[in-house]
Amino acid sequence: MKRLSWFNKTVFFLNIILAILTLLGYFLPFLAPKLFPFLSVLTLILPMLLIANIFFLVYWGLQFKRQLLLSAVILLLGTTFINKFYKFSGRETPLHEDDFVVMSYNVRLFNLFNWIKDADVAAKIKEFVDHEDPDVLCLQEYSKNAKLKFPQYKFKYTTKHGQNIQTGQAIFSKYRMIDKGEIHFPNSNNNVIYADIVKGKDTLRVYSMHLQSVNISPDIHEKIDEKKSKLIFNRLSVAFKEQQLQSELIQSHMDDSKHPKIICGDMNNSAFSYVYRNIRGDLQDAFVEAGYGFGKSYHFVYYPARIDYVFVDNRIEVKAFKTYDDFINSDHYPIAARLKMVEKSDEITAD
């Protein structure tokens, strides 16, 4: 420190504060939001903290200063977090006849209230689904008002909730459903639906989840003052506490099923949160396994938010993953995973 200029001493002091905040962020997935709602909000900016650490690493590296070791160690400790935020290389194995595709998409009521100034949104979504033709399709914020039909799916399960505005979920499948049901959340129109699907000799349990919304518009253009900042913080805190309860209900329900599980949908939270860790458990995150880039699934102007997921059982191989981030007909983007059942002798283990 003695050899540093006063300016570099100030920079290193900021670097130390950043390192402490980043380390705190690493522990947040293990801390229940209802106990530490203020700290839980920090999970949303953890990727920005990682980027800031890279900036300091480069800053000290260009000067050949040993202070670069601080950010280097922080980044090494956060390797798994970096992989959840950005994937430098994807994976796509050759197509096999036993492969099947699961797609998840929050369709925002098929633009029922004209959030997007386009009268053809519902028709475009149908055209997209018909073109991609996934084997299993999970839709959140599903509405029957659009009166869309997907005749390629012989089996389906839909739900709806709410009084004035009815929103629900749907699972469409080319494979036979032998059981289906719903996980109700207390005092919420959000929910999880599931279906047991028979594919060949295997029975899979597919969940479609839609957890509590944080109620922040993706189109924030107005100035965010102190009052608005407090409002956003309070909404996040309340939502994260609700999501904790919801994630625990999901976890308990999944523990009761012996079938290989796939859970997908809109979690409304980041991959650095307690909720993510709770729901994922020992399942594989399909994006982490085979995705590329940021995996941005929410149309937010200022930040590549990944809040939609496909988690799969270790008895299932993730062969490819795709985010359709050029298809803007909702506030979310569709995501899809190409999967294959794993032979018992070849079972894989999640990271």
C-alpha positions in Angstrom: 0.0 0.0 0.0 2.9 2.4 0.7 4.0 2.3 -2.9 0.5 3.2 -4.2 -0.4 6.7 -5.1 -3.2 8.3 -3.2 -5.5 7.7 -6.2 -4.6 3.9 -6.3 -5.1 3.7 -2.5 -8.6 5.0 -3.0 -9.2 2.6 -5.8 -7.9 -0.4 -3.8 -10.2 0.7 -0.9 -13.2 0.5 -3.2 -11.8 -2.9 -4.5 -11.8 -4.2 -0.9 -15.4 -3.1 -0.4 -16.4 -4.7 -3.6 -14.7 -8.0 -2.6 -16.6 -8.0 0.7 -19.9 -7.5 -1.1 -19.1 -10.2 -3.6 -18.2 -12.7 -0.9 -21.5 -11.8 0.8 -23.3 -12.5 -2.5 -21.7 -16.0 -2.6 -23.3 -16.8 0.7 -26.8 -15.5 -0.1 -28.1 -18.7 -1.8 -27.8 -20.3 1.7 -29.7 -17.5 3.5 -33.5 -17.6 3.7 -35.0 -14.4 2.2 -37.6 -14.1 5.0 -34.7 -13.7 7.5 -32.6 -11.3 5.4 -34.9 -9.6 2.8 -32.5 -6.7 2.4 -29.5 -8.9 1.6 -31.6 -11.1 -0.7 -32.0 -8.1 -3.1 -28.2 -8.3 -3.5 -28.6 -11.5 -5.5 -29.9 -9.5 -8.4 -26.7 -7.4 -8.8 -24.2 -10.2 -8.1 -23.4 -10.4 -11.9 -22.6 -6.7 -11.8 -20.3 -7.3 -8.9 -18.5 -10.0 -10.8 -18.1 -7.7 -13.8 -16.7 -5.0 -11.5 -14.2 -7.5 -10.1 -13.0 -8.2 -13.7 -12.6 -4.5 -14.2 -10.4 -4.2 -11.1 -8.4 -7.3 -12.2 -7.6 -5.6 -15.5 -6.9 -2.3 -13.9 -4.3 -3.7 -11.6 -3.0 -6.1 -14.2 -2.2 -3.3 -16.6 -0.1 -1.7 -13.9 1.5 -5.0 -12.9 0.3 -4.4 -9.3 0.0 -7.3 -6.9 -3.4 -5.9 -5.8 -4.8 -7.8 -8.7 -4.6 -10.9 -6.5 -7.7 -9.8 -4.5 -10.1 -9.8 -7.5 -8.4 -12.8 -9.0 -9.1 -14.8 -5.8 -12.7 -13.5 -5.6 -13.3 -14.5 -9.3 -11.8 -18.0 -8.8 -14.0 -18.5 -5.8 -17.0 -17.5 -7.9 -16.4 -19.7 -10.9 -19.7 -21.6 -10.5 -21.5 -18.3 -10.2 -19.9 -17.0 -13.4 -21.0 -20.2 -15.2 -24.6 -19.5 -14.2 -24.4 -16.0 -15.6 -22.5 -16.5 -18.8 -21.5 -19.6 -20.7 -18.5 -19.2 -23.0 -19.3 -22.3 -25.0 -22.5 -24.3 -25.5 -23.0 -28.0 -26.2 -25.1 -29.6 -28.8 -24.7 -33.3 -29.4 -26.0 -35.2 -32.5 -29.7 -35.8 -32.8 -30.9 -39.2 -31.7 -34.3 -40.8 -32.4 -34.9 -41.0 -28.6 -34.3 -37.3 -28.1 -37.3 -35.1 -27.0 -37.6 -31.3 -26.7 -39.2 -29.5 -23.7 -40.1 -25.8 -24.3 -41.1 -23.3 -21.7 -42.6 -19.9 -22.4 -44.3 -17.2 -20.4 -46.7 -15.9 -23.0 -48.1 -12.9 -21.0 -51.7 -13.8 -21.7 -50.9 -13.8 -25.5 -50.8 -10.0 -25.3 -54.4 -9.8 -24.2 -54.1 -6.2 -23.1 -52.0 -5.0 -26.0 -48.8 -4.4 -24.1 -47.1 -4.9 -27.5 -48.7 -2.8 -30.2 -49.2 -5.6 -32.6 -52.6 -7.3 -33.2 -50.9 -10.5 -34.5 -48.9 -11.5 -31.3 -51.1 -14.6 -30.5 -50.9 -15.7 -34.1 -47.1 -15.3 -34.2 -46.7 -17.3 -31.0 -48.8 -20.1 -32.5 -46.7 -20.0 -35.7 -43.6 -20.1 -33.6 -44.7 -23.2 -31.7 -45.9 -24.9 -34.8 -42.5 -24.3 -36.4 -40.3 -25.3 -33.5 -42.7 -28.2 -32.7 -41.4 -29.2 -29.2 -42.6 -32.5 -27.8 -43.7 -31.0 -24.5 -44.8 -27.4 -24.2 -45.2 -25.5 -20.9 -46.8 -22.1 -21.0 -47.1 -19.7 -18.1 -49.6 -16.8 -18.0 -51.7 -18.8 -20.3 -55.1 -17.5 -21.4 -57.9 -19.3 -23.2 -59.1 -15.9 -24.5 -56.7 -16.1 -27.4 -58.6 -19.3 -28.5 -55.4 -20.8 -29.9 -55.4 -24.5 -30.8 -52.4 -26.7 -31.0 -53.7 -29.9 -32.7 -50.3 -31.6 -32.8 -50.6 -32.2 -29.0 -53.1 -34.9 -28.2 -52.7 -34.4 -24.4 -52.9 -31.2 -22.4 -53.6 -29.9 -18.9 -54.6 -26.3 -18.3 -55.6 -24.2 -15.3 -56.8 -20.7 -14.6 -57.0 -18.4 -11.6 -58.2 -14.9 -10.8 -61.4 -13.0 -10.9 -61.4 -10.1 -13.3 -58.2 -11.2 -15.1 -57.9 -14.9 -15.4 -54.4 -16.3 -15.9 -53.2 -19.8 -15.8 -50.8 -22.4 -17.0 -50.7 -25.2 -19.6 -48.8 -28.3 -20.4 -49.2 -29.7 -23.9 -47.7 -33.1 -24.7 -47.3 -35.4 -27.6 -46.9 -38.2 -25.1 -49.7 -39.7 -23.0 -50.5 -38.2 -19.6 -51.4 -40.6 -16.9 -51.7 -38.2 -14.0 -51.8 -34.4 -13.5 -52.3 -31.9 -10.8 -51.5 -28.6 -9.2 -49.5 -27.1 -6.4 -51.5 -24.3 -4.9 -49.7 -21.3 -3.3 -51.3 -19.5 -0.3 -52.8 -16.1 -1.1 -51.5 -16.1 -4.7 -52.8 -16.6 -8.2 -49.3 -18.0 -9.1 -49.0 -21.8 -9.0 -47.3 -24.9 -10.3 -48.9 -27.6 -12.4 -47.5 -31.0 -13.2 -48.2 -34.0 -15.4 -46.9 -37.5 -15.5 -46.0 -38.2 -19.1 -45.2 -41.7 -20.6 -42.4 -41.7 -23.1 -41.5 -45.2 -24.2 -40.8 -47.3 -21.2 -40.3 -44.3 -18.9 -42.7 -42.1 -17.0 -41.5 -38.5 -16.5 -43.0 -35.9 -14.2 -43.0 -32.5 -15.8 -43.7 -29.4 -13.7 -44.5 -26.0 -15.1 -43.9 -23.2 -12.5 -44.8 -19.6 -12.2 -43.5 -18.1 -9.0 -44.5 -14.8 -7.3 -43.8 -11.8 -9.6 -41.6 -8.9 -8.4 -44.0 -6.5 -10.2 -41.3 -4.5 -11.9 -42.0 -3.3 -15.5 -39.4 -4.3 -18.1 -39.9 -0.9 -19.8 -38.7 1.4 -17.0 -37.7 4.6 -18.8 -38.6 7.2 -16.2 -36.1 8.5 -13.7 -35.8 6.2 -10.6 -35.8 8.6 -7.6 -35.5 7.7 -3.9 -39.2 7.1 -3.5 -39.3 4.8 -6.5 -36.2 3.0 -5.3 -37.8 2.2 -2.0 -41.0 1.0 -3.7 -39.0 -1.4 -5.9 -37.0 -2.6 -2.9 -40.2 -3.3 -0.9 -41.7 -5.2 -3.8 -38.6 -7.3 -4.2 -38.4 -8.1 -0.5 -42.1 -9.1 -0.3 -41.8 -11.2 -3.5 -38.6 -13.0 -2.4 -40.2 -14.0 0.9 -43.2 -15.3 -0.9 -41.0 -17.2 -3.3 -39.2 -18.9 -0.5 -42.4 -20.4 0.8 -43.4 -21.4 -2.8 -40.0 -23.0 -3.4 -40.3 -25.0 -0.3 -43.7 -26.3 -1.3 -42.3 -27.3 -4.7 -39.3 -29.0 -3.1 -41.6 -31.0 -0.8 -43.8 -32.1 -3.7 -40.9 -33.2 -5.9 -39.4 -35.2 -3.0 -42.6 -37.3 -3.0 -42.2 -38.4 -6.6 -39.9 -41.2 -7.7 -40.2 -40.5 -11.4 -37.4 -38.6 -13.3 -38.3 -35.0 -13.0 -38.3 -32.0 -15.3 -39.3 -28.6 -13.8 -39.4 -25.5 -16.0 -40.9 -22.1 -16.2 -40.8 -18.6 -14.8 -39.1 -18.5 -11.4 -39.0 -14.7 -11.2 -35.6 -14.8 -9.5 -31.9 -15.1 -10.4 -29.6 -18.1 -10.5 -27.8 -16.7 -7.5 -30.8 -16.9 -5.1 -31.9 -19.1 -2.3 -35.0 -19.9 -4.3 -33.0 -21.1 -7.3 -30.9 -23.3 -5.0 -33.9 -24.7 -3.3 -35.8 -25.6 -6.4 -32.8 -26.9 -8.4 -31.6 -29.1 -5.6 -29.5 -31.8 -7.2 -31.1 -31.3 -10.6 -29.2 -30.1 -13.6 -29.7 -26.5 -14.9 -30.1 -27.1 -18.7 -28.6 -23.7 -19.5 -25.5 -24.4 -17.4 -25.1 -27.8 -19.0 -25.5 -26.8 -22.6 -26.4 -23.1 -23.0 -24.4 -20.3 -24.5 -24.0 -16.6 -23.7 -26.1 -14.9 -21.0 -29.2 -17.0 -21.5 -31.3 -13.9 -21.1 -34.9 -14.9 -20.8 -36.6 -11.7 -19.7 -37.0 -8.6 -21.9 -35.4 -6.1 -19.6 -33.7 -3.1 -21.1 -30.8 -2.7 -18.8 -29.8 -6.1 -17.7 -29.5 -9.7 -19.2 -31.9 -11.3 -16.7 -32.2 -15.0 -16.7 -35.3 -15.9 -14.6 -36.8 -18.8 -16.7 -35.3 -22.2 -16.3 -35.3 -25.9 -17.3 -34.1 -28.2 -14.5 -33.8 -31.9 -15.3 -33.2 -35.1 -13.4 -29.7 -36.7 -13.4 -31.4 -39.7 -15.2 -31.9 -37.4 -18.2 -29.1 -36.1 -20.5 -29.1 -32.4 -21.5 -28.1 -32.6 -25.2 -28.8 -29.0 -26.2 -30.3 -25.8 -24.9 -31.6 -22.7 -26.6 -32.9 -19.3 -25.7 -35.0 -17.6 -28.4 -34.0 -14.1 -27.5 -34.8 -12.7 -30.9 -38.5 -13.7 -30.6 -40.1 -10.7 -28.8 -43.8 -11.4 -28.4 -44.0 -11.3 -24.6 -41.9 -9.8 -21.8 -40.2 -13.2 -21.7 -38.3 -15.3 -24.3 -39.0 -18.9 -25.0 -36.4 -21.4 -23.9 -36.0 -25.1 -24.9 -33.9 -28.1 -24.0 -33.3 -31.2 -26.1 -33.1 -34.1 -23.7 -32.6 -37.9 -23.7 -33.2 -40.5 -21.1 -30.0 -41.9 -19.7 -29.4 -45.7 -19.4 -29.0 -46.7 -15.8 -25.3 -47.7 -16.4 -24.6 -44.2 -17.8 -26.3 -42.0 -15.2 -24.7 -38.5 -14.9 -24.2 -36.3 -12.0 -25.1 -32.6 -11.8 -22.5 -30.0 -11.0 
